Amino acid sequence: MNMETIVKNDTQLLLAQYNKVRRHSEQICSPLETEDYVVQPIVDVSPPKWHLGHTTWFFETFILIPHFSGYKVFNSQYNYVFNSYYETVGARVVRTDRGNLSRPSVADIYTYRAYVDEQMEAYLQEAVLTDEIYSIFELGLNHEQQHQELLLTDIKYILGHNPLFPPYNENYSGNEKPDVDSGFISMPEGMYEIGFKGTGFSFDNESARHSKYLEAFEISSSLVTNSEYLKFMQQGGYENFIYWHSEGWDWVKEHQAKAPLYWHFIDGSWKYYTLKGLQEIDPDEAVCHINFYEASAFAAWKGMRLPLEEEWEAASSFFNWGNRWEWTGSAYLPYPRYKKEAGAIGEYNGKFMVNQMVLRGASIATPEGHSRSSYRNFFHPRHQWQFSGIRLVK
């Protein structure tokens, strides 16, 4: 059965998937006050209302405008406002200026979402999707799920840098999984198959599947905890250059770094900001909001290292993962035989394959159904604001 037949017969399923993803974005924002939607403390953090508009713009720009006959653009200025980095699609607001967008209002953005959702429903009810259009539709859903995770990370940064430390949701509970420490897992040397395998969705940077020779290694069954990281801090981890990459040591000195992001030394003890508000440090919880420099320094302090991304993937079926995005020692580069798509869709991943490090796994902020062992996340080594942690190799 070809894709076109499957799609034609599953219109209601496609609508259900679409509506579920779209509703979840708005559910994430439901605890916010209107003022919270507009704030942009740093360039890496986008205002929540921008995320809501941008993910809507994606469906309008790549599905409705080119493929839905008679579609009327909601607002011709929104392409300039909500285009993120797609040079192919035209000019856009500079990322640093997203926080200056007091208009369109939050109410305008929700009206925009409702309009596009209504038009998408009408389109899906009458269209027979080709393989190409279905791929864009599926990419749009996964793109919005990526932004749902970014919404949580950005909201946490916005509220976590408010002097009052207001909670996002006092009843928030993520998708924390049990992380039982059973020592190190021994992996034999040999050839391992790396990359996406299957018939479901994957991003282009997960292909093509290929063979990789790995020497024998041992990988920890559990993530580094707060108490373990606190020992690193107490024993001068942030004061001794010997553990740090040169660029990492520059970062420590420039930022006078002494602890992970959101940690605060108050009244003689360490506390940290969580989505529930300011809390006492949980010693057994996996350390979070660590950048690559910090992860590498901790590993060096322990006399170990971070896993290569291929080692992580080869061993991933032997340990629980999903609580933190896990830094690897691998630069973000294309796999053998990787081919970048033409046009705007080709700008999605390939253009970022420089000066970034790979993270593997998922986190408590990752939406349900949006994780797999071949998933390649990537950020610059300085980034802390993602829900990132540490797994060691020796």
Secondary structure, DSSP 8 states (H G I E B T S, - for coil): --HHHHHHHTHHHHHHHHHHHHHHHHHHHTT--GGGGG--SSTT---HHHHHHHHHHHHIIIIIHHHSTT---S-TTHHHHH--S-GGG-----GGGGGG---S-HHHHHHHHHHHHHHHHHHHHH----HHHHHHHHHHHHHHHHHHHHHHHHHHHHHHTSTT---S-TT------------EEEE-SEEEEES--SSS---GGG-S-EEEEE--EEEESS--BHHHHHHHHHTTTTT-GGGS-HHHHHHHHHHT--S-TTEEEETTEEEEEETTEEEE--TTSB--S--HHHHHHHHHHTT-B---HHHHHHHGGGS---SSEEEEEEE----TT----STGGGGSSGGG-SS-EEEEE--TTS-TT---TT--EEE-TT--SSSEE---B-
